[in-house]
């Protein structure tokens, strides 16, 4: 669905905060060309942003794993979750997935923007390598994502802008709140061993498990 980083308090349950930003912001244009964000991409000296490529998957996984280690103590993001972003029907890989490189051309941040229905909402995912946080990179990637959302929306309308943050990352949460976001919900990541050592759950009457159906549009609407 997107870069899915499973983060949070890791015992058997993890948690991720989802914050919604409802705002109508103007997309600036200069010389007939849309800027990448309201103010352009203003990164620290030596850093540069570009559209991501499939060849960047390993580098993206590496920076997400660095975040995993800081958040939960071990690498956790599956490679196929990152690969699936490039084939998602809810974005254009050439315009909706970005990476940031440091002066050594190492990928140190990533972002993507997805939406099954732009008039309903957009889902932005932004992550920066722990060694490069606090330099305004997340802010700039959010700017890019917001401008791209307005471009896809067509202008003159309102929508919801969703973003996620580790609830223990006070700086990330503060950044989103400063941009007008409010906490809407938390995602839980549940784990259980598959060696038969746990008993099957005793579900309430009328409740049953079934696989998620990613090819059914209404499934995504329910999930969101």
N, C-alpha and C positions, 0 to 999 in steps of 0.2 A: 504494500500500500504506500509506503513511504520509507525513508530511513527510520527504521523502528529500533530505537535504543531502549532496551529494557533496563530501567534504572530504578533506584529507590532503595528503601530499607530492605536488604536481602536476608531473609530467613527462608520462609516458604512463600512470602508475599512481598512483592515490590510495588512501588507507588510512583506515579508520575502525574504532576499537576497539569491540567489543561486550562488555559486562560483564553478568553475571547476578547478581541479588540474590535469594537464597532466604531468606525470612524470613516468619514468620507474625506479623503485627502486628494488634493489636486496633483495630477501628474504633469510635471514641468516639461516643456519642450524647448529645444534650442536648435536653430538651423533646421527645423523640420524633423528633428530626430529626438526620440524620447530618451531622456536621461535614465540611467540605471538607479532609480530611487529619486526621492524628492530633491536631493542636493547632489546627486551623482555619487559614485563610490569613492568616498574619502577615507582611504585606508592609510595606516602608518607608512612612513617612507620605506620603500623597498618591497612592500607587499602589493600584490596585484590580484584582481578577480577576473574570472573568465567562466564561460560555459563549461560545464563538466562533460567528460567523455567516458565512454565505457572503459577505456584504458585506465581511468582514474579509480576504478572500483577498489583495487587493493589498497591504494593510498587512503581512500575514504574509510575503509574498514579499519585501517591502522589508527586513524585519528579517533574514530568512534571507540575502538578498544581502549585507547588511552583514557577516554572519558569514563568508560566502564570500570576500569581499574580504580580510578579515583572515587567513583560512586559506590561500587559494590565489591571492590577488591579483586575482581577477575574480569578477563575479556568475556563478553557476553553476546555481542551483536553477531548474528549469523551472516555469513557473506551473502547468502541468497536473498536476504532481506534488502541488501543494498542493490544487488543485481536487478531485482524486480522493479526498482524505481525507474530504471531506464526503459522498461516495457509497460509501464503503467498507462492505462487509457485515459487517465485523468490529468495528464500534463503533456507538454511538448518538450522532449529532452533537449532540444536545441535552445530553448528559451526559459525553461522552468527549473533547471538544475544548475547550481553554481558551485564553484570551489574558489578558495583563496589560497594563494601560494606565498610563502615567505621569501626573503631575499635569496635563499638557496634553491628556490623553485620547488620546495617541498609543500605538498598540500597540507594545510593546517586548519582548514575550516570548510564546511560544506553547508548547503542549504537547498531545499526544494520547495516547490509550491504546487499543490494538487487540489483539484476540485471536481467532483462528479457533477455539480450544478453551481456555476458561479453566482447565480442570483441567490442561492441559499447560503453558501459559505465557502471559504478557502482554508486550507490546512497548510500552514507553513512550518517547516522543520529547519532549525538552525542549530548547528553545533560547532564549537571551536575547541581545538586542542587545548588541554589544561595549561600547557606551557605558554600559550599565546592569548590567554584571556586578559581582560582589563585594558584592552587597547582600542576599544570601540569597534571591533570587527563584527560582533553580533549585531550591534546597532546598524551598521552599514548593510549587512545582509538582510535585516528586517526591512530597511528602507527599500532595497531592491525588490524584495518579495511584495511589499505593499504596492509599489508602483506597477509591478507586473500584474497584480490582482486587479487593479483599476483598469489596466490595459485590456485584460481578458474580459472584464465586466462590461466594457464598452463606454464607461463614463456616465455621469448623471444619475447613477443609482447607488443604493446602499446595499451592503452585504455584511456578513460576519467574517472576521479574520481570526482564525484559531492558531494558537502556538502552544508549545509544551515546554515545561521546564522541570528539572529535578527539584522537588519541593525543599530539599536541603541546601540547594544552591541559592543562597540569599541574594546574590548579585543578579542572577538571571531572573529571579522572581521580581526583584525590584525594578529591573529594566523594563519588563513587560508591564508592570503596574504603572510605571512612570509614563508609558505610552498610552495609558487609558484602559488597559486590560483589567479584567476581573476574573477571579477564580470561579470556574464553572463546575469542574468535576475532576476526579482523580482516576487514573487507570491503574489496575492491579495486575501484576504478573504472577500467576500461580504456577507452582511446580510440584510434581509428584514423581517418585521413582517408578520405572516401568518393569521392575523385576518381580512384581507380584507380592511385594512385601507389605503393601497397603490394601485395606479392604475397600470394596466398591462403596461409593457414597450412598447414603440413604436419602434419596431425593424426596421432596414433598410431592404429594399427589398432583398429577397434572404437569409436573416439571420433568423435562428430559434433555439430555445433551444431544447435539447433532453438529456436523461440520459446518463451518462458515462457508457461504457460497459467494466467492468474490465476483462471479460472472453475473450475479443478479443485482441490478441497480438498487432495488429497495433494501437489500441487505446493508449496503453502505449507508443509506439514509438512516436506517435504524441504528447502526453502529455509531453514527455521528449525532 
